[in-house]
Amino acid sequence: MTGPQVQWLADGRLHLNHGPIDLICEAWGTGAAVDAAYRRAVARFETVLPELVAELPALRSERALLSGRIARRMAAAVQPFRPAFITPMAAVAGSVAEEILAQMIGPGIARAYVNNGGDIALHLTPGTDLVCALAQGGSVRLQAAQPIRGIATSGWRGRSWSLGIADAITVLARSAAMADAAATMIANAVDLPGHPAIARCPAVEVQTDSDLGDRLVTVGVGPLGAADVARALDAGLAAARDFAARGLIEGAALFLQGQVRTHGQMSMPKETADA
């Protein structure tokens, strides 16, 4: 595996890549402050993947002692969802985004974000806002006065394997790590167990080192009737409502074969996205 890759996009955003980690970073503020924020992000990024790899076996287990800062953030994010099955890996993308964003925040930075493959950590100072694009189209405008500082998306079509059948689940939460974990759990809940149109196989057959082990993950979803789609989405919506009632999330949007359910602080105007 090659080392960390640092690139500057044509529009001035910072692109960081190392193995499976792919980040887009952007900050607004005074020129010197933004330059310093990007330098801090690059310096911290160099250590992220080795730090995670050192604890990977523990991160793939349900209960283990973890020492790294990112690993401990991952574990804290998934803990509220137990005793249901979930490992710290459910929060890895959001936790990495948070860690890099934390390095960027400083005097002179009015707002910033780190987008890790669609899982986004946000920094907003009073009076600022940010428009973020959603995986299934549309966007959401987030304001500093809201408690939302993280967005994450999960589903069977995404980068990670899912136990459910959602095309996409986008979650708003107080942190990117919590949004990441919650999106995973809501995506798992959008399901039709035993339905003949759904193809599944053990996770270890598609990824030998998967933290999901022998659990059946979704590898294909055929056309579903409107009533079946509604039933699956309603199951996921019930999970989202429960998480919101417990203060774990601020809002969610659930997508499956043309139907959509939303809950909480989730509105989807069509605006030009910043992130």
N, C-alpha and C positions, 0 to 999 in steps of 0.2 A: 504493500500500500504506500502511495506517495504521501509526503508530508502535507501540512496545511497549505492551501492555495488561497492567495489574496488577490482580488481583482477589483478594479474600479469600473463600474458600469458607465455607459455614455452619459447618463443623467446625473452622475455624481454619487450614486449610492455605492455602498461597500458590499462586496460579495465575498463571503468566506466559505470555503469548502474543505472538508477533510473526511474521506470515507463516506459514511452515510449521512453526515451532517452537512447541510446546505443552508446557509443563512444569507438573507438580505437585510442590511442594516441601514437606517437612515436617521439623521438627527437634524433638528432645526435650532438655530441660535446664532450667536456671534461666530464669525469665521474662526477665530483662534480656539474657541470652546469646542466647536464641531471637529476641528482637526485633532484636538487633544482627545476627544471622545472616541474617534475612530482609532487612534493609536492605542488607547487602552483596550479597546475591543480586540484588536489584532493580537496584542500581547497575551491577553487571557485566552484567546481562541487556540493558541499554540498548545496549551496544556489540557484542553477539554477532553479530547478523545482518549489520550493515554490515561487520564484520570478515570474515565468511565470503564475502559477496558480492564483496568486493574481490579475492578470490583464487579465485573460482568456476571460471574456465576452467582454472586449474592443478589445482584439486581434482578436476575431471572427467577428468583425463588420468592415464595410468598412472605417468608419471615426470615430476616437475616440482619445482622449488625452491619451497618454501613458507616464509613468514615469520611468520605469525600463530601464537599459542600453540595455539589449537584446531586449526588446520590442520596444524601439526607433530605434534600428538598423533594426528590422523587418519592421517597418513602413516606414523607409527611403528607404529600398530596393524595396518595392512594389509601392511607389509613382510614379515613372516614367512610369509605365504601365497603369495608369489611364488616361482617364475615363473608360476603360474596367473594368469589375468586378474583383477585387482581394482584399483579406484581408491580413493583416500582417502574418496570419498563413501560407501563401505560402512561407514564408522565414524563418520559425522557425528552421528547421534543420540546414541550413547553418549559421544562426545567432548564434545558440548555439555553433557550431563548431568554429566559429570565436572567440567567447568569451573565450572559454577554450584555444584556441591557443594563444590568447593575453597574457594569464597568463604564458604560457610556454616560450615565447620569452624573451631572456635576454643574458647577456654576456656569451660567451662560447658556445652558441647554433648556429650551422652552418645551420641546416635545421630541420624542424619539420612539422608534420601534425596532424590534428584531423579529423577522419573519423566518421561522424554521420550517420550511415546507408547508406553510399554511397555518402553523401554530404560532401565534403572535403575542409577544410581550410588549406592553405599551407604557410610555412615560408621558404624562400630561401635567403641565403646570396650570394654575388657576387661569381660567378664561380661554384655554385652548381646546381644540378638538381634533379628531382624526377620523377620516372615512376609510373603512376597511372593506375590501371586496370579499364576497362570499363564494364558496366553492361552486355552488349551484346557480350563480348569477345574483345580481343585485348587490347591495352593499349595506353597511350599517355605520351610522355616524355615532361616534362615542365622544362624550364631553367630559372635561376634567371633573365637573361636579358629580358625575356618576362614579360609583365604586369600581367599575369595570376596568381591569388592567390586563386582562388576558382573553384571547380568543383561540379556540382549537376546533379542528374538524376531524371526524372519524367516520368510518363506514367500510363496507366490504370492498369497495372499489379503491380504497386509499392505499397508502404506503404500508400499512400494517394489516395483519390478519384480523378478522372480526368473527365473533360468534353469531352475529345477527345478519340482517339482510338490508339494512339501510343503505341507500345510495350515498347519503352524507348526513352527518349530524354536526351542526355547528353550535358551539356553546360559548356563552359569555360568562366570565367569572372574575373574581377579584385578583386572580393570578393566572398566568399562562399554564403553570403546572396543574392547578386545580381544574382549569378548563379542559386540559388534555385528558386527565383521568376521568372526568365526568363524561366527556364526549365518548370515550371508549365504553363506559358502562351503559350509556343511553343507546349507543349503537348496538350493543349486545342485546338490549331489551327489545329492539325492533325486530321481531322474529315471528315465524310461523313454524313451530316445531313439527317435523314430520311431513311437511308439504312436499308433494312430488315434483314441483317445479324448482326446488332448491337443491343444489349439489353441494355436498360437504365432504371433507376428508380430514383425517387427523393432522393437526398442525405440524407434527414432526415429519410428515411425508412431503410437505412442501418447503419446510425449513427445519433442518435437522436439529438446530440448537434453539428452536422457538421456546419462549417461556410458557407457551400454552400447552406444551407436551402433547398428550394424546387427545386433547379436546378437539371436537369437530369444528373446523372453521369453514366459512362459506367460500366456495370457489366458483359459484355460478348461480344466478337467479333468473329464471325464465319469466315470461309474461304472467302477471297475476291479475285476477279479477279485482274490480274496484273495492268490493267488500273485503277481500283478503288484505289488500293494501291498507285500507282503513283500520282493520283489526290490528295489523302489525304496528302501524303508526300510533294507534291509541295505547298500545302496550309501552312503547317508548315514551310517549307523552306522560303516562302515569309515572314513569321513573323520573322524568325531568321535573314534574311537579313535586315529587317527593324530595328530590335534591334541592330544589328551590326553597321549599318549606323548611329545610334543615340549614339553609344559609350557605349551601355549597356552590350554587350557581346563581347568576342573575338573569339568565335568559337562555333560550335554546330554539333552534330551528331544525326540524326533522324533514327529510326529503326521501321519498320512495316512489318511483315510477309515476311521476307527474303530480303526486299529491304532496301537500306541505302541511305541517303543524308547527305552530309557534307558541312560545310561552315566555312570560316575563318581559324583560326589557329588550325585546327583539323586534325591530322594525326594519324593513328592507327597501329603502328608497333607491332609485337608480341614479346614483351620483358617481362622479369621477373619483376613484379610490386613491388615497395616499399610500395605503399598504396592501 
